[in-house]
Amino acid sequence: LCFVRGDHEVNETKVQNTVGAVELEMAEAELLAKAGTVGGYMGPVGLDPEKVIIVCDATVMNMHNVCCGANHEGFHYINANPGRDFTPTYVADIRLMAEGDPCPHCGAPIAKARGIEAGQVFKLHTKYSAAMKCTYLDENGKEQPMVMGCYGIGVGRTMAACVEQSHDADGMIWPVAIAPYEVLVVPVNVKDEASFAKAEEIYNELHKVGVEVVIDDRKERPGVKFKDADLIGYPLRVVVGPKTLQTGELEVKVRKTGEVSMLPLDSDYIAAIKEMLQKL
């Protein structure tokens, strides 16, 4: 049974480390009864140390004349004091850190913020190097086991973190640096030979200058292609169709802002697309 101050919460990992438990589970009512207590009215006073392990957070031991459960439904003890009224099996730091707690190093109040774990670092010390006899010679020519570390950045985690921070109601918005493709070329009607040929030409030209580009040559309706483009989140979408050819322009949409630009076909539109990518 673990006891912390009423304004604190138990850190299960700390409890595991304190008592050497592999797993922790919430006790059922029957098990609590065997330990001599009841849910909602637990307290360290009067418990049999042969029936239950009592773990108290270190802050509890500094409290005096406190109120705690009396291990009977509907009853509490008042003016309970550690040492006089109860003696725990273990006294340890078993509480969760709370915002405002002093930093153990500098004393400044701790602030909590939401974060995303994109990578991990493990200090392995000499556990594996000693076992595998992975050594080096120190300044005295004596063999010493190497101190090892394990460092990793999760590609999947990084992508998930990026999507979590960069999306809207229509789907993902990939930054150019990690987008699956930088530009999507969409021929509105693949059956229209002129516009489809122009779309393939633009695709090939962008590919030649090093732009990561893909063409949506599926025999789907334009609305389906546009919706999929927004869902996947290509940074730029270039649209070519019979109407754009007729007006002598290309439609370019920036996924992040939704801004649409019309680039004249008689201009250096490849350079203009590359410039747009550089600004994203």
C-alpha angles and dihedrals in degrees: 000000000000124000128194135162114286092251093050134076130219120255105216094201091056090050091051091052092046098052099025095244120162094203136011127210132178110260118246120232092257092055092047089053090054088053090053100252143088133226115269094019103060119147137162095235117103098004119142109243089207091061101041141023110234117207118187126188113240091245090060090062090060093056124099134196092004133166118242140159117285094213090247123097112262096012136103136180119232128201093023116166130195114242093022101052101022140012116201125218090229133020111196145134100276102149131104117251112256130206110268095031112136117258109250090226108041104010095235116140114267118241121204124219136171115258142174122227105228098160144009138222123200124187104215094175108188099323095112101023091058092049093048093040091239100164144157133204115254126212090281093053092252123138115248128180113250118249106237135203134185118217127180141166114202113226092199092047092049091052092047091049090050093051091047090057098036115048143092138198091289097053142268126355108203121203110235092245095065103019114131086232129002097215134029117201112205120194103201094210118021089191091063101088097199097051093040091051090050091050091053090047091053090046091053093045093051090047091052093055093051101261114145099236138166131188125220100218095162119133092242134126115271091245091058092050093047092049092050090048091056092044094052091041106225107185093230131025120197116197124200123181144142091275094050090049089050091054092040095239144113122223113224121184126193107219095206098055102018089233113155122207130186114218118197113239091222090060131076092272093164091062090045091054092049090050090051090052092051091055094054 
